[in-house]
Amino acid sequence: MAGVVTYRRTQTVRLDVTASLYFGWVALVIAIGGWRVFVEVMPRLVIPLAVLSILFFGFRSLMVSVTWSHVELAYSSGWPRKRIERADIVTVEPLRMPWWYGLGIRLTPKGWMWSIWGRSAVLLTLANGKGFLIGTDDPEGLAAALR
């Protein structure tokens, strides 16, 4: 019974964000310097763009699964992965994060945060007194599943 998934949701980066990452910089370089500058700069950008692509595809979605015993988070590549035991969760609170908390995996004033996009999240207060934020497009549903 402990392994039965009671809630699962995958949040994916929006298409407009994806398009901005891949085509916005091209339009900006061409608008500022013209096609000739773009052709000159492009060879120097191949490696940074390859690294950015790997990171983007590895972090393009976040799946949150809740079972009777734990909550598990995993990015699209399956790594990184985080597991929090339900017994360690003291309180669950849906909230709207400030924009300056940003995206991705980072330390915020409320504790560690895992997020893909948007400002909706669920704040878990853990037994050790630390907080953990889970970014989600369904904060009420995730909070209900964790209560």
Disulfide bonds with the S-S distance in Angstrom:
none
